Amino acid sequence: MNAPDKLPLPDTQSIADARGIAITRVGIKGVLHPLRVRTAAAGDQHTVAQVDMYVGLPEHVKGTHMSRFIEILQACDDAIDVASLRRLMHVMLERLHAASGSIELRFPYFIRKRAPVSGVESTMDYRVTYRAAVTAAHGYRATLKVVVPVTSLCPCSKEISDYGAHNQRSHITISASVTDGMGIDDLIAIAEEEASCELWGLLKRSDEKYVTERAYDNPKFVEDLVRDVALRLNRDQRVRSYVVESENFESIHNHSAYALVEHDKEAV
């Protein structure tokens, strides 16, 4: 005897909602997911990302399909860069029948670097965020954020001291709305090149001498750091808008020095 046909399960989240309130952002947050990231060098880098995926929900729809976010994420085989992030956004909006949405991927990123004198190799880590958003006001926008540790040396300390100058580790953070041609390594390079000196994971004595003297010959206030990075971004046609921050973890104070510059090249 054949079993009776099963009745379809009800799709509760797709029923109409009568409260008349649209939801700006609904979806999944803080999902840990393995990721391949496109690098400037040949090949891709494997890392682990924290992922947020959201869509806008019209006022007449009760709920979104949460399981579809995970399905979309796990079906993505592309190495992530600005171009593949755009494709992932398109798939998400199409699958969830949404007109607006956002995706954010936060992950550690590693660059193999050679020390400036000895040439010894070591790995530096950076914090990176890719974010894509589609809104009625701005259409599609991709934002790339990097947090870059550097050295800064105080010009005032150098000027007033008979010898030496205080220096400290700083974080330069660049959040830039970019076109498909801009990559993680590009923004990291800009931050490092505009610091008093960049950092390395491993240094020999000859390298320490170089780093010390390089910073001493290139003193910068926290204000100098953000302005010099901003000048570089102003000249780069791949950057549509940006926010540049610098936090100096002061070596002679129990607080940080901080500066921020923001600019939208497309603003009227």
Backbone bond lengths (Angstrom), bond angles and torsions (degrees), N, CA, C in turn:
res aa  C-N    CA-C-N  psi(-1)  N-CA   C-N-CA  omega(-1)  CA-C   N-CA-C  phi
1 M - - - 1.466 - - 1.529 108.73 -
2 N 1.312 116.75 127.47 1.468 120.63 -178.69 1.516 111.02 -73.74
3 A 1.354 114.42 142.63 1.466 119.67 176.34 1.516 108.95 -68.95
4 P 1.318 117.42 144.58 1.477 119.87 179.21 1.526 110.22 -64.49
5 D 1.340 116.03 148.78 1.473 120.47 177.67 1.530 110.09 -60.05
6 K 1.338 114.41 136.87 1.464 119.16 178.75 1.520 109.84 -78.02
7 L 1.285 114.96 137.74 1.455 119.53 176.07 1.523 109.53 -73.77
8 P 1.333 119.60 143.00 1.476 121.09 178.24 1.521 110.92 -63.08
9 L 1.342 114.69 142.93 1.456 119.32 178.38 1.525 109.77 -72.08
10 P 1.309 118.15 143.11 1.477 120.06 -179.10 1.524 111.23 -67.66
11 D 1.339 115.58 142.81 1.468 122.91 177.79 1.528 107.94 -101.72
12 T 1.344 115.73 81.64 1.463 120.60 -169.88 1.519 112.64 -63.42
13 Q 1.350 117.20 -37.86 1.460 118.13 -174.18 1.525 112.95 -70.43
14 S 1.330 117.37 -13.52 1.464 119.77 -179.05 1.520 113.45 -92.54
15 I 1.322 118.12 -2.14 1.457 119.38 179.64 1.526 109.91 -74.65
16 A 1.318 114.71 163.71 1.462 120.00 -177.60 1.528 111.06 -71.29
17 D 1.339 114.76 147.90 1.460 120.82 175.84 1.527 108.09 -116.12
18 A 1.330 116.41 134.11 1.471 120.38 -172.30 1.525 113.75 -100.58
19 R 1.348 118.18 4.43 1.463 119.18 -174.64 1.524 113.87 -80.95
20 G 1.314 117.65 -14.93 1.458 121.11 174.09 1.511 115.20 71.96
21 I 1.335 117.24 28.53 1.468 120.77 -179.05 1.530 109.19 -122.77
22 A 1.318 116.54 115.95 1.465 121.09 174.92 1.523 109.51 -76.14
23 I 1.344 116.54 151.72 1.458 122.34 178.55 1.535 108.31 -107.97
24 T 1.297 116.15 125.12 1.459 120.97 -176.54 1.527 112.31 -67.72
25 R 1.326 116.71 -38.87 1.463 120.30 -173.44 1.524 109.50 -150.25
26 V 1.322 116.78 122.14 1.458 121.45 176.49 1.526 108.25 -144.95
27 G 1.328 116.57 140.90 1.452 119.04 -179.00 1.517 111.80 164.51
28 I 1.329 116.96 -143.09 1.460 122.75 -177.34 1.525 109.96 -113.94
29 K 1.319 115.87 148.00 1.462 121.01 -175.52 1.522 109.80 -137.62
30 G 1.346 115.64 137.29 1.457 120.90 172.19 1.514 114.98 73.83
31 V 1.336 117.76 29.09 1.457 120.99 177.50 1.530 109.17 -78.46
32 L 1.333 117.54 127.07 1.463 121.21 174.51 1.524 109.04 -84.39
33 H 1.332 115.81 128.22 1.466 118.71 -173.91 1.531 109.73 -147.05
34 P 1.343 118.15 133.95 1.469 119.96 175.24 1.517 110.07 -65.61
35 L 1.332 115.32 146.98 1.462 119.78 -170.46 1.520 109.63 -145.39
36 R 1.330 115.04 142.05 1.459 120.77 166.98 1.521 108.05 -104.76
37 V 1.325 116.11 132.71 1.462 121.59 -176.94 1.525 108.81 -117.53
38 R 1.320 115.39 133.42 1.465 120.50 177.41 1.520 109.37 -69.50
39 T 1.324 117.62 132.87 1.462 122.44 -179.88 1.521 110.46 -113.94
40 A 1.329 115.34 167.02 1.458 119.91 178.01 1.524 110.60 -70.11
41 A 1.335 116.64 -34.64 1.460 121.02 177.23 1.528 109.55 -79.98
42 A 1.337 116.63 173.73 1.461 120.42 178.70 1.530 109.83 -65.57
43 G 1.309 115.69 141.77 1.450 119.73 177.73 1.508 112.90 92.67
44 D 1.321 115.68 169.34 1.455 123.41 -179.27 1.523 109.46 -111.73
45 Q 1.336 115.68 157.79 1.456 121.41 178.11 1.526 109.47 -107.35
46 H 1.322 115.69 134.99 1.456 121.03 177.50 1.529 109.34 -92.83
47 T 1.327 115.47 133.95 1.454 120.85 179.30 1.526 108.22 -149.82
48 V 1.327 116.83 -174.20 1.464 122.37 176.68 1.521 107.35 -126.68
49 A 1.318 115.97 129.73 1.468 121.35 -176.24 1.521 111.27 -113.91
50 Q 1.332 114.72 149.09 1.460 121.33 163.07 1.519 106.99 -92.21
51 V 1.316 116.13 127.93 1.456 120.74 -170.19 1.525 110.63 -120.33
52 D 1.347 116.15 133.30 1.462 123.36 169.46 1.524 107.42 -118.19
53 M 1.338 116.77 134.11 1.464 121.69 177.49 1.524 108.36 -135.62
54 Y 1.333 116.86 124.50 1.455 121.21 -176.67 1.522 110.59 -135.66
55 V 1.339 115.26 155.10 1.460 121.19 168.85 1.522 108.35 -132.97
56 G 1.318 115.80 160.82 1.454 120.76 170.76 1.524 109.66 -82.39
57 L 1.316 116.50 142.10 1.468 121.17 -177.39 1.524 109.59 -115.90
58 P 1.341 117.95 122.26 1.470 120.25 179.20 1.521 111.81 -61.36
59 E 1.309 115.52 157.63 1.467 120.81 -175.32 1.525 113.21 -64.20
60 H 1.325 118.24 -24.56 1.464 120.97 -176.01 1.526 113.58 -89.65
61 V 1.351 118.39 -5.20 1.468 121.37 -178.42 1.522 109.59 -102.75
62 K 1.323 116.70 132.58 1.465 121.03 -175.22 1.529 112.33 -71.32
63 G 1.341 117.65 -43.77 1.466 119.08 -176.21 1.511 112.05 -156.80
64 T 1.355 115.99 163.09 1.453 121.10 176.46 1.532 109.29 -93.72
65 H 1.329 116.32 173.15 1.461 121.77 179.34 1.530 108.35 -96.81
66 M 1.329 117.40 94.59 1.458 121.67 -174.12 1.529 112.78 -61.45
67 S 1.322 117.87 -37.09 1.465 120.20 -176.45 1.526 111.97 -64.74
68 R 1.326 116.83 -26.28 1.460 119.48 -177.77 1.528 112.03 -67.35
69 F 1.337 117.63 -31.24 1.466 119.59 177.32 1.529 110.49 -59.07
70 I 1.333 116.40 -46.61 1.464 120.58 -179.82 1.520 110.49 -64.99
71 E 1.331 117.03 -41.56 1.465 120.21 178.44 1.523 110.78 -59.78
72 I 1.320 116.61 -43.71 1.466 120.96 -179.40 1.519 110.69 -64.06
73 L 1.336 116.33 -45.03 1.455 120.88 -178.83 1.523 111.03 -63.25
74 Q 1.311 117.53 -45.15 1.458 120.57 -176.28 1.524 112.53 -73.89
75 A 1.315 117.17 -20.60 1.468 120.53 177.42 1.521 112.81 -84.54
76 C 1.336 117.10 -8.62 1.473 120.77 -178.36 1.533 109.94 -78.27
77 D 1.333 116.22 113.74 1.461 121.40 -179.50 1.526 112.86 -101.23
78 D 1.327 117.71 -6.43 1.463 121.11 -176.36 1.525 111.35 -73.65
79 A 1.333 116.13 144.03 1.459 119.65 165.79 1.522 107.83 -68.13
80 I 1.326 116.51 138.71 1.462 120.08 -172.70 1.526 111.18 -81.07
81 D 1.311 114.72 128.18 1.459 123.95 165.58 1.526 106.30 -148.64
82 V 1.310 117.88 -171.37 1.460 119.90 -176.38 1.527 111.04 -63.13
83 A 1.340 117.00 -38.67 1.463 120.38 -178.07 1.528 111.77 -69.38
84 S 1.332 118.60 -45.41 1.465 120.64 -178.14 1.522 111.30 -70.87
85 L 1.337 117.25 -27.67 1.459 120.29 175.60 1.528 110.37 -64.07
86 R 1.321 116.73 -37.55 1.466 120.79 176.77 1.532 110.42 -62.28
87 R 1.323 117.01 -41.70 1.468 120.73 179.23 1.527 111.22 -65.26
88 L 1.341 116.28 -40.87 1.461 120.05 178.83 1.527 110.67 -62.91
89 M 1.316 116.82 -40.31 1.456 120.80 177.25 1.536 110.90 -61.82
90 H 1.321 117.08 -43.14 1.461 121.04 179.79 1.525 110.86 -60.29
91 V 1.329 116.75 -44.21 1.465 120.78 179.74 1.524 110.50 -62.65
92 M 1.352 116.76 -44.12 1.457 119.87 -178.38 1.528 111.86 -61.79
93 L 1.321 117.35 -47.60 1.461 120.49 -179.11 1.535 111.53 -63.71
94 E 1.315 115.47 -38.32 1.465 119.33 -179.67 1.526 111.44 -68.03
95 R 1.332 117.49 -46.34 1.469 121.36 -178.09 1.523 112.00 -65.53
96 L 1.328 116.83 -33.37 1.458 120.40 -175.93 1.531 112.40 -101.48
97 H 1.344 116.44 7.77 1.468 122.14 175.92 1.542 110.59 52.27
98 A 1.323 114.73 47.60 1.463 120.57 -175.23 1.527 110.56 -114.12
99 A 1.323 115.80 149.61 1.460 121.58 177.74 1.522 112.33 -96.31
100 S 1.326 116.79 -17.88 1.464 120.83 179.62 1.525 109.06 -140.76
101 G 1.329 115.55 157.39 1.455 119.18 179.40 1.508 111.55 179.63
102 S 1.330 115.68 175.01 1.462 120.69 177.74 1.526 109.69 -151.68
103 I 1.318 114.83 150.75 1.470 123.23 176.22 1.519 107.51 -133.08
104 E 1.335 116.35 134.11 1.463 120.41 176.28 1.522 109.53 -132.53
105 L 1.331 115.42 131.69 1.459 123.08 179.32 1.526 108.30 -123.10
106 R 1.337 117.13 120.81 1.469 121.91 -179.19 1.530 108.24 -118.33
107 F 1.345 115.91 127.37 1.468 118.03 -174.00 1.524 111.32 -158.28
108 P 1.340 116.70 156.97 1.464 119.69 171.63 1.522 109.93 -79.09
109 Y 1.325 115.02 144.55 1.461 121.76 -179.05 1.525 107.96 -129.68
110 F 1.330 117.30 140.22 1.456 121.38 -172.25 1.528 110.87 -123.37
111 I 1.330 115.00 138.61 1.459 121.63 175.52 1.526 109.05 -125.54
112 R 1.306 115.66 130.78 1.465 121.73 176.09 1.527 107.66 -83.34
113 K 1.341 116.63 121.54 1.460 120.73 -174.83 1.528 111.07 -124.09
114 R 1.333 115.62 149.22 1.465 122.12 174.57 1.529 109.38 -98.58
115 A 1.313 117.36 132.73 1.458 121.66 176.88 1.527 109.32 -59.84
116 P 1.347 118.01 149.60 1.468 120.93 -168.36 1.528 115.69 -67.52
117 V 1.333 118.83 -25.60 1.469 120.73 -178.09 1.525 111.15 -115.46
118 S 1.318 117.08 -54.31 1.463 120.73 -176.36 1.519 112.84 -73.54
119 G 1.320 116.61 -25.65 1.452 120.33 -178.24 1.518 114.61 79.00
120 V 1.338 117.68 4.60 1.457 120.19 179.42 1.523 109.68 -63.65
121 E 1.330 117.08 139.52 1.450 121.04 -175.61 1.527 111.82 -94.48
122 S 1.322 115.89 144.56 1.458 122.15 175.11 1.523 108.45 -155.00
123 T 1.314 116.09 169.66 1.460 121.65 -176.84 1.518 110.65 -107.18
124 M 1.335 116.19 133.29 1.455 122.67 172.59 1.523 108.68 -109.36
125 D 1.334 115.44 140.42 1.458 120.06 179.08 1.524 110.53 -109.66
126 Y 1.318 115.10 147.29 1.462 122.96 -179.08 1.526 108.14 -136.64
127 R 1.328 116.57 152.62 1.465 121.22 175.57 1.531 108.50 -98.13
128 V 1.326 115.59 127.49 1.460 121.44 -173.81 1.525 109.58 -127.52
129 T 1.326 115.75 143.41 1.457 122.20 174.26 1.524 108.91 -133.55
130 Y 1.328 115.87 126.00 1.460 121.66 167.68 1.524 107.60 -101.61
131 R 1.316 116.93 133.43 1.463 120.39 176.23 1.518 109.47 -137.35
132 A 1.332 115.31 133.37 1.460 121.28 174.16 1.514 108.45 -123.76
133 A 1.318 116.84 143.58 1.455 120.87 179.46 1.523 109.64 -145.43
134 V 1.332 114.91 142.71 1.464 121.97 171.88 1.516 107.45 -121.48
135 T 1.328 116.31 122.29 1.460 122.07 178.07 1.522 109.42 -132.83
136 A 1.323 115.25 160.28 1.462 119.48 177.50 1.521 111.17 -65.25
137 A 1.329 116.95 -33.20 1.467 120.91 -175.58 1.523 112.61 -75.60
138 H 1.332 117.25 -38.66 1.468 120.08 -170.96 1.518 114.27 -120.25
139 G 1.327 118.55 -2.83 1.450 119.40 -176.05 1.518 110.86 68.11
140 Y 1.340 116.08 -142.60 1.473 120.08 -179.49 1.525 110.48 -89.31
141 R 1.341 115.01 134.93 1.462 120.63 173.47 1.514 109.35 -140.83
142 A 1.334 115.54 135.92 1.458 121.52 175.20 1.525 108.55 -112.21
143 T 1.314 116.22 133.43 1.459 121.95 179.28 1.517 109.37 -121.41
144 L 1.315 115.92 132.12 1.454 122.76 177.13 1.525 108.29 -114.75
145 K 1.339 116.36 125.81 1.461 121.54 -178.15 1.521 109.44 -121.59
146 V 1.336 116.53 131.72 1.461 121.66 175.57 1.527 108.99 -128.67
147 V 1.316 115.77 141.91 1.467 122.19 172.71 1.518 106.68 -112.78
148 V 1.340 115.92 116.16 1.462 121.64 -169.86 1.528 109.65 -117.68
149 P 1.334 119.28 115.66 1.464 121.01 175.67 1.526 110.59 -77.46
150 V 1.328 116.00 133.46 1.462 122.08 -178.93 1.526 109.14 -141.95
151 T 1.335 115.82 178.61 1.464 122.49 172.40 1.525 109.13 -107.32
152 S 1.335 116.41 137.95 1.463 121.23 171.31 1.525 108.52 -126.67
153 L 1.325 115.59 143.04 1.465 121.90 179.37 1.524 108.87 -122.26
154 C 1.324 117.09 134.21 1.454 122.15 -171.76 1.532 112.10 -76.01
155 P 1.340 119.52 120.17 1.460 121.67 177.96 1.527 112.72 -62.91
156 C 1.332 117.18 -36.70 1.465 120.52 -179.53 1.520 110.73 -65.52
157 S 1.332 116.18 -44.95 1.458 120.69 179.20 1.526 110.81 -60.02
158 K 1.312 116.32 -41.53 1.469 120.23 178.65 1.524 111.34 -64.99
159 E 1.325 116.83 -40.00 1.461 121.32 -175.78 1.531 112.34 -69.14
160 I 1.332 117.26 -38.35 1.465 119.57 -172.65 1.519 113.95 -94.04
161 S 1.341 117.70 -9.06 1.464 120.19 -175.63 1.524 111.01 -95.47
162 D 1.328 116.20 144.89 1.462 120.70 176.35 1.523 110.70 -69.17
163 Y 1.306 116.44 -30.29 1.465 120.63 175.53 1.524 108.46 -155.66
164 G 1.346 115.74 146.39 1.457 120.70 178.18 1.517 113.12 79.59
165 A 1.312 114.50 176.42 1.465 123.44 176.37 1.521 107.20 -166.44
166 H 1.328 116.24 145.73 1.466 117.08 -179.21 1.528 110.15 -79.94
167 N 1.306 115.06 139.91 1.463 120.76 176.30 1.517 109.06 -134.23
168 Q 1.321 116.10 169.03 1.450 120.76 -175.51 1.528 110.06 -157.55
169 R 1.320 114.48 163.90 1.449 119.82 171.63 1.524 108.52 -80.26
170 S 1.323 115.36 140.10 1.462 122.01 -179.00 1.515 109.57 -129.91
171 H 1.315 115.80 157.09 1.462 121.77 171.98 1.517 108.74 -114.45
172 I 1.325 116.08 118.84 1.462 121.86 170.66 1.518 107.40 -97.60
173 T 1.328 116.15 123.49 1.461 121.53 179.49 1.518 108.91 -114.35
174 I 1.328 115.87 123.96 1.465 121.83 177.07 1.519 108.15 -116.00
175 S 1.329 116.03 122.46 1.468 122.05 172.58 1.520 106.42 -116.99
176 A 1.328 116.76 110.45 1.460 120.09 -172.12 1.517 110.97 -127.08
177 S 1.331 115.99 133.84 1.461 121.33 168.80 1.522 106.80 -80.39
178 V 1.333 116.42 118.88 1.466 120.12 -166.52 1.524 111.37 -128.29
179 T 1.330 115.31 162.50 1.453 122.41 172.25 1.525 108.70 -90.98
180 D 1.342 115.42 177.36 1.464 120.43 -173.37 1.529 113.50 -62.55
181 G 1.318 118.73 -21.27 1.455 120.29 -175.79 1.515 115.51 -81.51
182 M 1.335 118.94 -7.37 1.468 122.02 -176.10 1.525 109.91 -94.65
183 G 1.341 116.16 131.75 1.452 120.88 -179.00 1.519 112.73 -120.22
184 I 1.327 115.31 173.02 1.462 122.00 -179.40 1.517 110.98 -58.18
185 D 1.328 116.80 -47.74 1.461 120.85 -176.22 1.533 111.90 -61.67
186 D 1.325 117.00 -31.99 1.461 120.51 179.93 1.528 111.09 -63.18
187 L 1.339 117.04 -47.38 1.462 119.89 -178.88 1.529 111.64 -69.28
188 I 1.330 117.05 -38.04 1.465 120.09 177.06 1.521 110.24 -60.94
189 A 1.322 116.66 -43.69 1.470 120.44 -179.06 1.525 111.34 -62.20
190 I 1.318 117.70 -40.92 1.466 121.03 178.92 1.523 110.54 -60.59
191 A 1.338 117.04 -47.28 1.465 120.62 -179.95 1.524 111.45 -61.98
192 E 1.315 117.64 -45.12 1.460 120.65 -177.29 1.521 111.92 -67.81
193 E 1.320 116.73 -38.42 1.463 120.21 -178.64 1.521 112.70 -69.67
194 E 1.341 118.00 -24.61 1.462 120.73 -178.66 1.533 112.95 -97.11
195 A 1.317 118.52 2.16 1.466 121.95 176.71 1.525 110.31 -84.23
196 S 1.326 115.81 170.26 1.465 118.35 172.62 1.517 109.68 -61.14
197 C 1.333 116.67 -39.92 1.459 121.74 172.87 1.519 108.36 -161.59
198 E 1.311 117.24 148.78 1.461 120.84 174.52 1.527 110.45 -81.45
199 L 1.321 116.79 173.36 1.455 122.50 -178.31 1.523 110.52 -112.50
200 W 1.325 114.36 157.38 1.462 122.65 173.36 1.526 108.93 -133.39
201 G 1.331 116.51 153.88 1.453 120.45 178.68 1.521 112.94 -72.75
202 L 1.326 117.12 -31.40 1.461 121.89 -176.47 1.525 109.33 -138.78
203 L 1.347 116.20 130.01 1.463 122.03 178.95 1.523 110.26 -133.43
204 K 1.313 116.12 140.70 1.458 122.30 169.48 1.533 108.25 -92.16
205 R 1.349 116.18 174.78 1.469 119.03 -175.52 1.520 112.30 -59.93
206 S 1.336 116.71 -39.40 1.470 118.90 178.19 1.527 111.37 -62.79
207 D 1.324 116.10 -34.02 1.466 120.52 177.86 1.530 111.34 -71.67
208 E 1.331 116.38 -39.38 1.465 119.92 178.04 1.522 110.98 -60.92
209 K 1.326 116.20 -39.17 1.467 120.29 176.50 1.527 109.99 -61.47
210 Y 1.321 116.72 -44.41 1.456 120.89 179.50 1.528 110.84 -61.54
211 V 1.340 117.59 -48.01 1.465 122.07 -177.15 1.525 110.64 -61.86
212 T 1.341 116.39 -43.58 1.462 120.85 -179.38 1.525 110.98 -62.34
213 E 1.320 116.32 -46.80 1.460 120.43 -177.31 1.530 112.11 -74.01
214 R 1.313 116.58 -34.57 1.458 120.13 177.31 1.533 110.44 -61.99
215 A 1.315 117.59 -47.23 1.463 120.95 178.80 1.531 110.71 -63.86
216 Y 1.348 117.26 -40.95 1.466 121.29 -178.85 1.528 111.03 -63.56
217 D 1.335 116.78 -35.44 1.460 121.05 180.00 1.525 112.58 -83.00
218 N 1.329 117.18 -4.73 1.470 120.67 -175.14 1.530 110.25 -136.18
219 P 1.349 117.34 57.15 1.472 119.61 -176.51 1.535 111.66 -69.06
220 K 1.337 115.64 144.47 1.475 120.08 179.62 1.517 110.12 -148.51
221 F 1.343 115.37 132.42 1.456 120.90 167.96 1.530 109.02 -72.03
222 V 1.331 115.67 167.56 1.456 119.84 175.37 1.529 109.83 -61.13
223 E 1.341 116.79 -32.98 1.463 121.10 176.86 1.530 111.74 -65.53
224 D 1.348 115.87 -38.23 1.467 119.78 178.77 1.520 111.21 -63.94
225 L 1.324 116.28 -39.76 1.462 120.29 -177.35 1.525 111.07 -60.04
226 V 1.338 117.00 -50.86 1.468 118.52 -176.48 1.527 111.50 -69.82
227 R 1.338 117.25 -35.43 1.469 118.94 179.79 1.525 111.46 -68.03
228 D 1.322 117.39 -42.26 1.465 120.27 -178.59 1.530 111.57 -67.79
229 V 1.327 117.30 -38.75 1.465 119.63 174.90 1.528 109.94 -65.18
230 A 1.339 117.48 -41.76 1.458 121.24 179.67 1.530 111.35 -60.11
231 L 1.326 117.71 -39.74 1.460 120.63 177.88 1.525 111.08 -60.20
232 R 1.325 116.54 -40.98 1.468 120.19 178.60 1.526 111.03 -64.72
233 L 1.322 116.62 -42.55 1.463 120.22 -179.24 1.529 111.42 -69.33
234 N 1.322 117.15 -33.12 1.467 120.51 177.18 1.525 111.44 -61.37
235 R 1.321 116.73 -33.18 1.461 121.11 -177.21 1.527 112.88 -85.28
236 D 1.324 117.47 -11.05 1.463 121.38 -173.95 1.534 109.42 -93.78
237 Q 1.327 116.65 116.05 1.461 121.70 -176.86 1.525 113.07 -70.18
238 R 1.330 118.04 -13.35 1.471 120.87 179.47 1.525 111.80 -80.95
239 V 1.324 117.08 -8.14 1.470 122.01 -177.42 1.519 109.24 -104.71
240 R 1.346 116.18 124.20 1.470 121.30 -179.12 1.532 111.36 -93.69
241 S 1.306 116.51 -37.55 1.464 122.24 177.23 1.517 107.34 -156.62
242 Y 1.347 116.56 165.34 1.458 118.21 -178.30 1.518 111.09 -160.57
243 V 1.327 113.53 159.15 1.460 123.69 165.62 1.524 106.05 -128.40
244 V 1.327 116.65 125.56 1.456 122.33 177.21 1.518 108.79 -116.22
245 E 1.325 116.31 127.42 1.460 122.39 177.87 1.518 109.71 -124.42
246 S 1.315 115.40 149.35 1.457 120.48 170.10 1.517 108.91 -136.29
247 E 1.317 115.69 131.35 1.457 122.08 173.35 1.517 108.07 -120.10
248 N 1.334 116.19 118.19 1.462 122.54 177.36 1.525 109.15 -98.02
249 F 1.321 116.51 117.83 1.462 121.30 179.51 1.531 107.87 -83.16
250 E 1.323 115.13 86.83 1.454 122.77 -166.50 1.531 112.94 -55.11
251 S 1.325 116.06 136.72 1.467 121.07 179.54 1.528 112.20 -88.01
252 I 1.345 119.04 -12.91 1.469 120.51 179.65 1.533 111.63 -117.36
253 H 1.336 117.11 6.34 1.466 121.65 176.22 1.526 109.10 -132.98
254 N 1.307 115.58 159.63 1.458 120.35 175.85 1.528 110.51 -97.48
255 H 1.323 115.72 36.38 1.457 121.86 175.55 1.522 107.97 -152.04
256 S 1.316 116.23 169.23 1.461 121.69 179.22 1.524 110.79 -98.41
257 A 1.326 115.70 153.83 1.469 121.96 165.83 1.524 107.33 -97.41
258 Y 1.346 116.42 144.87 1.467 119.63 -171.20 1.527 110.28 -144.33
259 A 1.331 115.37 144.27 1.470 121.25 174.50 1.513 109.55 -148.79
260 L 1.351 115.39 152.11 1.471 121.50 -179.62 1.519 108.86 -142.81
261 V 1.334 114.70 138.41 1.459 122.41 172.59 1.536 107.20 -129.08
262 E 1.335 116.92 134.66 1.456 119.88 174.95 1.516 110.08 -133.60
263 H 1.331 114.51 147.72 1.474 119.17 -177.28 1.517 109.72 -157.25
264 D 1.320 116.39 134.15 1.450 123.31 174.68 1.527 108.08 -111.93
265 K 1.307 117.13 110.21 1.465 120.92 -176.59 1.531 112.23 -67.43
266 E 1.315 117.01 -21.77 1.452 120.70 -176.24 1.527 112.72 -95.50
267 A 1.326 117.10 -1.84 1.466 119.74 179.23 1.523 110.27 -69.24
268 V 1.298 115.71 140.60 1.476 120.58 -179.24 1.522 109.65 -80.18
